[in-house]
Amino acid sequence: MIENDSSGPVPRTPREEVRRRLLAAAARVFTERGYADSRVEDIAFAAGFTKGAVYSNFGSKQGLFAAVLGARADAEHDTVMADVRDAVDPGVAAGRAASLVARRIVEDTERGQLGLEFAALAARDEQTRAVLAPLRRGQRAVAAQSIAAVAEQTGTRLTVDSDLAGLIVHCLTNGLSMEHLVDPEEVSAEIVQQALSAVLAALMALTPND
């Protein structure tokens, strides 16, 4: 009597799961070794795949690196918007956003390190710049849309165009992250929050008592 082999083919890992595991492995490897010394095959191996999975999902090492940064930025944005969703007072909304972003800056220094390295590389390498520029444009656009949404939600009139407000907040956040990396004692979480609060107050025309 011949028994049927019921094991069947091994099911393929869902694409979203492949991407999630690659992003997690890439974040670890890039942080530990830096961008230049991180190899695609090592990242793929750490995630349990071949390097072909990296290229089929992200196109290149640069694309994978940008995706790591983008995923962390998206997570921060989602958390901030969820935290201010029920705020009707502009001062409360600005305060919550400033507090959360400041905490992320000082707690997630890995993201700051990766972003600084990628920006420096983009300044010298056209291929890297071609990947980073659209990512940064998208982040600035999201910042602008978020600020506009909060202003509408709280009945506040912005002092500048929302696109300019998004650029200002985006650049301030990146700058504060870099300064905290270099001088964490002077540029503490409290100082970062104060800087963000001051700029948000100016953009939303808030008085000190708001």
C-alpha positions as CSV (number, residue, x, y, z in Angstrom):
1,M,0.0,0.0,0.0
2,I,1.4,3.4,-1.1
3,E,0.8,6.3,1.3
4,N,0.2,9.7,-0.2
5,D,2.6,12.4,0.6
6,S,0.3,15.0,2.2
7,S,3.0,17.5,3.1
8,G,2.6,19.4,-0.2
9,P,4.6,22.4,-1.2
10,V,5.8,24.8,1.4
11,P,3.6,27.9,1.3
12,R,5.2,31.1,0.2
13,T,5.7,33.8,2.8
14,P,3.3,36.7,2.2
15,R,4.9,39.7,0.6
16,E,4.0,42.0,3.4
17,E,5.6,39.6,5.9
18,V,8.8,39.5,3.7
19,R,8.9,43.3,3.7
20,R,8.3,43.6,7.4
21,R,11.1,41.1,8.2
22,L,13.5,42.7,5.7
23,L,12.9,46.2,7.2
24,A,13.4,44.9,10.7
25,A,16.7,43.2,9.8
26,A,17.8,46.2,7.8
27,A,17.2,48.6,10.7
28,R,19.4,46.4,13.0
29,V,22.2,45.9,10.5
30,F,22.3,49.5,9.3
31,T,22.4,50.8,12.8
32,E,25.1,48.3,13.9
33,R,27.4,48.7,10.9
34,G,26.4,51.9,9.2
35,Y,25.2,52.2,5.6
36,A,28.5,51.8,3.8
37,D,29.6,48.6,5.7
38,S,26.1,46.9,5.5
39,R,25.8,44.3,2.8
40,V,22.5,43.4,1.1
41,E,23.2,39.6,1.5
42,D,23.8,40.0,5.2
43,I,20.5,41.9,5.7
44,A,18.7,39.3,3.7
45,F,20.3,36.4,5.6
46,A,19.3,38.0,8.9
47,A,15.7,38.2,7.7
48,G,15.8,34.6,6.5
49,F,15.8,35.3,2.8
50,T,18.2,35.6,-0.2
51,K,19.3,39.0,-1.5
52,G,16.9,38.6,-4.4
53,A,14.1,39.3,-1.9
54,V,15.7,42.7,-1.2
55,Y,15.9,43.7,-4.8
56,S,12.4,42.4,-5.7
57,N,10.9,44.4,-2.8
58,F,13.0,47.5,-2.6
59,G,14.9,47.7,-5.8
60,S,18.3,48.5,-4.3
61,K,20.3,49.0,-1.1
62,Q,19.4,52.7,-1.3
63,G,15.8,51.9,-1.7
64,L,15.8,49.6,1.4
65,F,17.6,52.2,3.4
66,A,15.0,54.8,2.4
67,A,12.2,52.4,3.3
68,V,13.6,51.9,6.8
69,L,13.7,55.7,7.4
70,G,10.2,56.1,5.8
71,A,8.7,53.4,8.0
72,R,9.9,55.1,11.2
73,A,8.7,58.5,10.0
74,D,5.3,57.0,9.1
75,A,5.0,55.4,12.6
76,E,5.8,58.8,14.2
77,H,3.3,60.6,12.1
78,D,0.5,58.1,12.9
79,T,1.2,58.3,16.6
80,V,1.2,62.1,16.7
81,M,-2.0,62.4,14.7
82,A,-3.7,59.8,16.9
83,D,-2.6,61.7,20.0
84,V,-4.0,65.0,18.8
85,R,-7.1,63.7,17.1
86,D,-9.5,64.7,19.9
87,A,-7.9,68.0,20.7
88,V,-10.1,71.1,19.9
89,D,-7.8,73.6,21.6
90,P,-4.8,74.6,19.4
91,G,-2.5,75.0,22.4
92,V,-3.3,71.5,23.6
93,A,-2.8,70.0,20.2
94,A,0.6,71.8,19.7
95,G,1.7,70.8,23.1
96,R,0.9,67.2,22.6
97,A,2.6,67.1,19.2
98,A,5.7,68.8,20.6
99,S,6.0,66.5,23.5
100,L,5.6,63.3,21.5
101,V,8.0,64.4,18.8
102,A,10.6,65.4,21.4
103,R,10.3,62.1,23.1
104,R,10.8,60.3,19.8
105,I,13.9,62.3,19.0
106,V,15.7,61.5,22.2
107,E,14.5,57.9,22.4
108,D,14.9,56.8,18.8
109,T,18.5,58.1,18.2
110,E,19.0,55.2,15.7
111,R,16.7,57.0,13.3
112,G,18.6,60.2,13.7
113,Q,21.9,58.4,13.0
114,L,20.6,56.7,9.9
115,G,19.0,59.9,8.5
116,L,22.2,61.9,9.0
117,E,24.3,59.3,7.3
118,F,22.0,58.9,4.4
119,A,21.7,62.7,3.9
120,A,25.5,63.0,3.9
121,L,25.8,60.2,1.3
122,A,23.1,61.8,-0.8
123,A,25.1,65.0,-1.0
124,R,27.9,63.1,-2.7
125,D,26.0,60.4,-4.6
126,E,23.4,61.1,-7.3
127,Q,21.8,57.6,-7.1
128,T,21.3,58.0,-3.3
129,R,20.0,61.5,-3.8
130,A,17.5,60.2,-6.4
131,V,16.1,57.9,-3.7
132,L,16.2,60.3,-0.7
133,A,14.8,63.4,-2.4
134,P,11.3,61.9,-3.1
135,L,11.2,60.5,0.4
136,R,11.9,63.9,1.9
137,R,9.4,65.6,-0.4
138,G,6.8,63.1,0.7
139,Q,7.6,63.7,4.4
140,R,7.3,67.4,4.0
141,A,4.0,67.0,2.2
142,V,2.7,64.8,5.0
143,A,3.8,67.4,7.6
144,A,2.1,70.2,5.7
145,Q,-1.1,68.1,5.4
146,S,-1.0,67.3,9.1
147,I,-0.5,70.9,10.2
148,A,-3.3,72.0,7.9
149,A,-5.6,69.3,9.3
150,V,-4.9,70.2,12.9
151,A,-5.4,73.9,12.1
152,E,-8.8,73.1,10.6
153,Q,-9.7,70.8,13.5
154,T,-9.0,73.5,16.1
155,G,-10.3,76.5,14.1
156,T,-6.8,78.0,13.9
157,R,-5.5,80.2,11.0
158,L,-1.9,79.4,10.1
159,T,0.5,82.4,9.9
160,V,2.1,81.0,6.8
161,D,1.1,78.7,3.9
162,S,0.7,75.1,5.1
163,D,3.5,73.9,2.6
164,L,5.9,76.4,4.2
165,A,4.8,75.4,7.7
166,G,5.5,71.7,6.8
167,L,8.9,72.6,5.5
168,I,9.7,74.6,8.6
169,V,8.6,71.8,11.0
170,H,10.3,69.1,9.0
171,C,13.6,70.9,8.9
172,L,13.4,71.9,12.6
173,T,12.7,68.3,13.6
174,N,15.7,67.0,11.6
175,G,18.0,69.7,12.9
176,L,17.0,69.1,16.5
177,S,17.6,65.4,16.0
178,M,21.1,66.1,14.7
179,E,21.9,68.5,17.5
180,H,20.7,66.0,20.2
181,L,22.9,63.3,18.7
182,V,25.9,65.6,18.9
183,D,25.2,67.3,22.3
184,P,22.5,65.4,24.2
185,E,23.2,67.1,27.5
186,E,22.5,70.6,26.1
187,V,19.9,69.7,23.6
188,S,17.8,67.6,26.0
189,A,14.2,66.4,25.6
190,E,13.0,69.5,27.5
191,I,14.9,71.9,25.2
192,V,13.7,70.0,22.1
193,Q,10.1,70.2,23.3
194,Q,10.5,73.9,24.0
195,A,11.9,74.6,20.5
196,L,9.1,72.7,18.8
197,S,6.4,74.3,21.0
198,A,7.7,77.8,20.2
199,V,7.7,77.2,16.4
200,L,4.3,75.6,16.4
201,A,2.9,78.5,18.5
202,A,4.3,81.0,16.0
203,L,2.9,79.0,13.0
204,M,-0.5,78.9,14.7
205,A,-0.4,82.4,16.1
206,L,-0.8,81.2,19.7
207,T,-0.3,83.4,22.7
208,P,1.7,82.1,25.7
209,N,-1.5,81.5,27.5
210,D,-3.1,79.3,24.7
